[in-house]
Amino acid sequence: TSKSYAAELVEKCLDQCLEWLEEPTRNEQRRLASVLLARELAMFTATSFFLRANVFFKSIFTVIRDPKPQIRIASINALHAALTITSQREAKLKTEWYTKCYAEALNTMKINDLPKDDRTHSMLLVLNELVRIADATYERTRLEALGIRQTETSIATPIEWLTQPRCSF
């Protein structure tokens, strides 16, 4: 059926995405593609993504520490989507994932492969996401202060999803 085909397609995309995240060699195109795909899969196939969240949290931090700022920003957007999903669900591993994010953020400063500014940027991006997820009231106040209005979009078909306008912060 079409539902089982869609589920298989999502699984295949998740497998490819996680495989590219875990690659030991640095391939910018694959890293960027994997974090962009991870974000979209987390947002639109939350249940499937949640089942693999553990693997995602193990491998996203190497990409967050990428020397290219664009890849760091894209990876932090994927992390935000993953943290949003985990915050909305009852999970035994939720505290472990948040603790891992915090520990990885602090460990970033100990890695000498990157210039200090890049390490600091990576660390602050992760800490910012943890603060944003931790307190919804603070996040609403922050968005209001920045003049950002949140709107909900109802998407009925895959074509609407593909043509949905993106907003950037």
N, C-alpha and C positions, 0 to 999 in steps of 0.2 A: 504494500500500500504506500501511498504518498507520505504518510506519517513515519513509517519505518524507514523509508528512503531519506527523509529529512533528518531523522535521528542519526542514521549512518553517516550522512554528509557532515553533520555537526561533529560527530565523533572523529571523523577523519580530519576535519579542520583543526579540532583541538589537539589531536595527535601531532599534526604537522607543526602547529604553533608551539607546542611544548618541546618538541624535538629541536626546533630552531632556537628556542630560548636556552636550551641546555648545551648547544654546540660550544666546544672549547675554543675554536678559532673564531676570531672577530670578523664577522661579515656584516657590514653596515646595512645592506639592503635586507638581508634576512632578519636581522635584529629589529629593524624598523617595521617590517611587514609583520613579524610575530607579535610585537606589542600592540600594533594597530588592530590586528585580528583578535588578539586576546581581549582587548577592550570591548570590541563589538560583540564577541561571543559572550563575554560576561554580562553585557547589558541585555542582550536579546535572547540568550539561551541560558539563563541563570541556573536552572536546575542541572543541566549537563556540566556547566562550568564549575558549579559548586562541588560536584563529585570529584573533580580533579584539582580543586583549589590547593591542596597540599603540595602537589607537584609545582604548581604555579608559584607559590610562595617560596619554594626552595630555589627556583631558578631566576626569578625576576630581578634579583639584586645585582647580578653581574651586568645586566643591561642598564639598570639605573645608574651604575658607575661608568657608563660609556663616556669616552672623551668628547663625543659630539653632543652639544646641548639639545639639539632637536630630538635625538634618540632618548635622552634622559627625560625630556618633557613628555614624549609619547609614552614612555614606560611608566612614568608616574601617573599618567591618565589611566593606564591599564591597572595599575595598583589601586587607584581610587575606585575604579569600577569593582574590582575584586573585594576591596574592603567594604564597599557599600553593600554588596551581596552578602558577605559574611555577617555584617552588622544586623541585617534584617532576618537572619535565621538563627534558630537555636542550634548551636554546634558545640560539641565538647572541645574542639580544637580552636575555638575562637580566641581564647586568651593566649594560647600558645602561638597563634599566628601574629597577634598584636605584639606579643613579647619578642617574637623573632624579628618583626619589622623594626622595633625599637633597638634591639641589639645590633641588627645589621646597619642601621643608621649610624650608631655610635662606632661600629667597627670600620665604617667607611673612612674615618679619619686616620686609621692605622695603616691603610693600604697606600703604599708609596708609588704605585704605578701611574697615578694621576697627579697633576699639579694640585696644590692646596686649594685653589679657588674651585676647581672642579669637584674635589672631594667635599668641600664645604657645601657647594650647591646641591650635590647628591644627598648629603645628610639632611639638609634643611628641607628639601622636597619631601623626603619620607616623613620627617617629623611633622611637617605641615599637614600631610594627609592624615596622620594619626590624630592630630588635634581636631581636624575638620570632622572626622568620623566620631570622635569621642563625645562631642557635645553639639547636638543638633541646634540648640538655642544659640550658641555662639556662631555656628555656621550661618543661620538665618540672619543674625545681626551683621555678620561680615558681608554677606551678599547685599543686604539692604544698604549698608554704608558705601559699598562700591557701586550702588545703583543697578545691580543685576537683578532682573526679574526672572523668577523660575516659572516656566510654563510646562504643562503636561501635553504631550503629543500622543494622540491615539493613532496607532498604525494598524490598518486592517489587512494590508496585503504586502508581500515582499517588495513589490515595485515601489510602494509608498516609502518603505524603509530605505530602499536604495536612493531614492530621490529626496529624502528628508534633508532639509537645510541643516548645516552644522553651525553651531555657535562656538566662538572661541573666546577664551577669557583673557 
